[in-house]
Amino acid sequence: MAEVAIPFKARFTEPMERGIKCRTWRTRKYGKPDDTFRNGHSQYRLLIVERSCMGSVPEYFLEEGFRDREDAIQTLKEIFPSGYQPARMGWAHWFVKVIGVEARQKGDG
């Protein structure tokens, strides 16, 4: 198990904190199952890292932290210069909130 860095837009911090956003699609693999990462005031653990196409993002729009399918597609168009390409392969990272970082630090001492 390693701690990895996965960057997120600020708009996703709140849905991650609430446990709504539990998946992120990336063009590259950021870690493997059981690796951890931090975002906001919390730490998260990767559960599954699997090959997946960009077209899966609108299908899992809730798990990806989007309002709806169109929000997902529009955001992908903004992020990627080549736009939304449903067949483009990448990696789906499924994760779960482990604990708030501040709570963990208090328990460490």
C-alpha positions in Angstrom: 0.0 0.0 0.0 1.3 3.4 -1.0 0.1 7.0 -0.7 -0.5 8.4 -4.2 -1.5 11.8 -5.5 -4.6 12.2 -7.6 -5.5 15.8 -8.5 -9.2 16.8 -8.4 -11.1 20.0 -9.3 -12.3 21.9 -6.2 -15.9 21.2 -7.2 -15.5 17.5 -6.4 -14.3 17.9 -2.7 -17.8 18.2 -1.2 -19.3 15.2 -3.1 -16.2 13.2 -2.1 -16.6 14.2 1.5 -20.2 13.1 1.5 -19.4 9.8 -0.2 -21.3 10.6 -3.4 -18.3 10.7 -5.7 -16.6 7.4 -5.5 -15.2 7.0 -9.0 -12.8 9.0 -11.2 -11.8 8.2 -14.8 -8.3 9.1 -15.8 -6.2 8.7 -19.0 -3.5 7.0 -16.8 -3.4 4.7 -13.9 -2.8 6.6 -10.6 -2.4 3.7 -8.2 -3.6 0.2 -7.4 -6.1 -1.2 -5.0 -5.4 -0.4 -1.3 -3.3 2.7 -2.2 -4.5 5.8 -0.5 -4.7 9.5 -1.5 -5.9 12.7 0.1 -8.3 15.3 -1.0 -9.6 18.2 1.1 -9.6 17.1 4.8 -10.0 13.4 4.1 -8.1 10.3 3.1 -9.4 7.8 0.5 -8.5 4.2 -0.4 -8.6 2.9 -3.9 -10.8 -0.2 -4.2 -10.7 -1.1 -7.9 -8.6 0.3 -10.7 -9.7 -1.0 -14.1 -9.5 -0.3 -17.8 -12.5 1.7 -18.9 -13.5 4.0 -21.8 -14.3 7.7 -21.5 -17.8 6.9 -22.5 -18.3 5.2 -19.1 -18.1 8.6 -17.3 -21.6 9.8 -18.3 -22.9 6.3 -17.5 -21.6 6.7 -14.0 -22.2 10.4 -13.7 -23.5 10.2 -10.1 -20.5 8.2 -8.9 -18.2 10.6 -10.8 -19.7 13.6 -8.9 -21.6 15.2 -11.8 -25.2 16.6 -11.8 -26.2 14.7 -14.9 -24.8 13.1 -18.1 -24.5 16.4 -19.9 -22.5 17.9 -17.1 -20.1 15.0 -17.3 -19.7 15.3 -21.1 -19.3 19.1 -21.0 -16.6 18.8 -18.3 -14.7 16.2 -20.3 -14.8 18.6 -23.3 -13.3 21.3 -21.1 -10.6 19.1 -19.7 -9.4 17.4 -22.9 -8.2 19.4 -25.9 -9.4 16.6 -28.2 -12.9 16.8 -26.6 -15.2 14.0 -25.5 -14.2 10.7 -27.2 -16.4 7.9 -25.8 -14.1 5.1 -27.1 -10.9 6.6 -25.7 -9.5 4.1 -23.2 -8.3 5.0 -19.7 -8.6 3.9 -16.1 -11.5 4.0 -13.8 -10.5 4.4 -10.1 -13.1 3.4 -7.6 -12.5 4.6 -4.0 -13.9 5.0 -0.6 -13.4 7.6 2.1 -11.3 6.1 4.9 -11.2 8.9 7.5 -11.0 12.6 7.9 -7.3 13.6 7.9 -7.7 15.8 11.0 -9.3 13.0 12.9 -6.5 10.6 11.9 -3.8 13.1 12.9 -5.4 13.5 16.4 -5.4 9.7 16.9 -1.7 9.4 15.8 -0.3 11.3 18.8 
